[in-house]
Amino acid sequence: MPDIARETTQPCPGCDTEIRGDSRFALWCAACDWNVDPQEPRPVTGRLDRVERALARRHGEQLLAEMLSGRELRPRRDASAMAATAFALTVHGVTLALAVGGNWCTVAGWGGVGMLAGSVLLVVAWALAPRVRRLPDDRAGAVPGRRARTLRPGGLGGAGGRHPERAT
């Protein structure tokens, strides 16, 4: 059972701005970025760790530049997206082939061993088939989208959707 959310309010230790937050999550200040990353940074242990951090920093800077550019964001068609699509189509194709093969074996082998093989294939296809389930109806604390923009002064993150350091 989820915890009941309590709104907490406290002054920011960095800039004395009032911080409002949910008691279930870490508080952070949108005005000065206090406590945005509440954990201490891990020490760099070797060459691979340095390369990993450099790549992560470069990727983060590219994402920030892309978000701040104002261009319309569209999904990319890179190699990983194509591989994921191919893998998903393969999995669904195998499931469909098992269902079709199970039906064929059941109908063609009616009254014999084909019925057993067809039943096994149909059970496997049913087990592999995607499930469409409803989302849980636990929206007691949810805020409608129209009102979500008004929760913080200036809209997103208190900076009007801009990076706090660049907000004027």
C-alpha positions in Angstrom: 0.0 0.0 0.0 1.5 3.4 -1.0 2.4 5.9 1.7 0.2 8.8 2.1 1.9 11.9 0.7 2.3 14.9 3.0 3.3 18.2 1.6 6.4 19.6 3.3 7.6 23.1 3.3 11.0 24.4 4.4 13.5 27.2 3.6 16.3 26.3 1.2 19.7 26.2 3.0 21.4 27.6 0.0 19.2 30.6 -1.0 16.4 30.8 1.6 13.7 30.2 -1.0 10.6 28.4 0.2 10.8 24.7 -0.9 7.6 22.7 -1.2 7.7 19.0 -1.7 6.3 15.6 -1.2 7.3 13.8 1.9 8.0 10.6 -0.1 10.8 12.2 -2.1 14.0 14.1 -1.6 13.6 17.9 -1.5 15.5 20.1 -3.9 15.5 23.8 -4.7 14.6 24.9 -8.2 16.1 28.3 -7.7 19.7 27.3 -6.8 19.8 23.5 -7.5 20.4 22.7 -3.9 20.1 18.9 -3.2 19.5 18.1 -6.9 22.0 15.2 -6.5 21.8 14.3 -2.8 24.5 11.6 -3.0 28.2 12.2 -2.8 30.0 11.6 -6.1 31.7 8.3 -6.5 35.5 8.5 -6.6 37.1 7.9 -10.0 38.7 4.4 -9.7 40.4 3.9 -13.0 40.7 4.7 -16.7 37.4 3.0 -17.7 35.6 5.0 -15.0 37.0 8.3 -16.4 36.0 7.3 -19.9 32.5 6.5 -18.7 32.1 9.8 -16.9 33.4 11.7 -19.9 30.9 10.0 -22.2 28.1 10.6 -19.7 29.0 14.3 -19.4 29.2 14.7 -23.2 25.9 13.0 -23.7 24.3 15.1 -20.9 25.6 18.3 -22.5 24.2 17.2 -25.9 20.8 16.5 -24.4 20.8 19.9 -22.7 21.7 21.7 -25.9 19.0 19.8 -27.8 16.4 20.7 -25.2 17.4 24.4 -25.1 17.6 24.7 -28.9 13.8 25.1 -29.2 13.6 22.7 -32.2 10.8 20.1 -32.3 12.0 16.9 -30.7 11.5 13.8 -32.7 12.5 10.2 -32.1 15.7 9.1 -33.7 16.1 6.2 -36.1 19.5 5.0 -34.9 21.0 1.5 -34.8 19.8 0.7 -31.3 16.2 1.7 -32.2 16.3 -0.4 -35.3 17.7 -3.4 -33.4 15.0 -3.0 -30.7 12.3 -2.9 -33.4 13.7 -6.0 -35.2 13.9 -7.9 -31.9 10.3 -7.0 -31.0 9.1 -8.0 -34.4 11.0 -11.3 -34.1 9.4 -12.1 -30.7 5.9 -11.3 -31.9 6.5 -13.2 -35.2 7.5 -16.3 -33.2 4.4 -16.0 -31.1 2.2 -15.6 -34.1 3.9 -18.6 -35.8 3.4 -20.8 -32.7 -0.3 -19.8 -32.7 -0.8 -20.5 -36.4 1.2 -23.8 -36.1 -0.8 -24.8 -33.1 -4.1 -24.2 -34.8 -2.9 -26.1 -37.9 -1.6 -29.1 -35.9 -4.9 -29.2 -33.9 -7.1 -29.1 -37.0 -4.9 -31.3 -39.3 -4.2 -33.9 -36.6 -7.8 -34.1 -35.3 -8.2 -37.3 -33.3 -4.5 -38.1 -33.2 -1.1 -37.0 -31.8 -1.4 -33.7 -33.8 -4.0 -32.5 -31.3 -1.6 -32.9 -28.4 1.2 -31.1 -30.3 -1.2 -28.4 -31.4 -2.4 -27.9 -27.9 1.2 -27.6 -26.6 2.0 -25.0 -29.3 -1.2 -23.0 -28.5 -0.4 -23.0 -24.7 3.2 -21.8 -25.5 1.8 -19.1 -27.8 -0.7 -18.0 -25.1 2.1 -17.8 -22.6 4.3 -15.6 -24.9 1.4 -13.3 -26.1 1.6 -9.7 -24.8 -0.8 -8.9 -22.1 -2.8 -5.7 -22.2 -3.7 -4.8 -18.6 -5.3 -1.7 -17.2 -3.2 0.6 -15.2 -4.0 0.7 -11.5 -6.5 3.3 -10.5 -4.4 4.9 -7.8 -4.7 8.4 -9.1 -5.8 9.8 -5.7 -2.9 12.3 -5.6 -2.6 12.9 -9.3 -2.7 16.5 -10.6 -4.6 17.1 -13.9 -2.2 18.2 -16.7 -3.8 21.7 -17.0 -3.1 22.4 -13.4 0.4 20.8 -13.3 2.0 23.8 -14.9 0.8 26.1 -12.2 2.2 24.2 -9.3 5.6 26.1 -9.3 6.1 29.7 -10.1 7.2 30.1 -13.7 6.0 26.7 -14.8 8.6 23.9 -15.1 11.1 23.8 -12.3 10.6 27.5 -11.3 12.7 28.6 -14.3 9.9 28.7 -16.9 11.2 25.5 -18.6 14.7 26.9 -18.9 17.8 25.8 -17.2 17.9 27.5 -13.7 21.3 29.0 -14.4 20.2 30.6 -17.6 16.9 31.9 -16.2 16.7 35.7 -15.9 
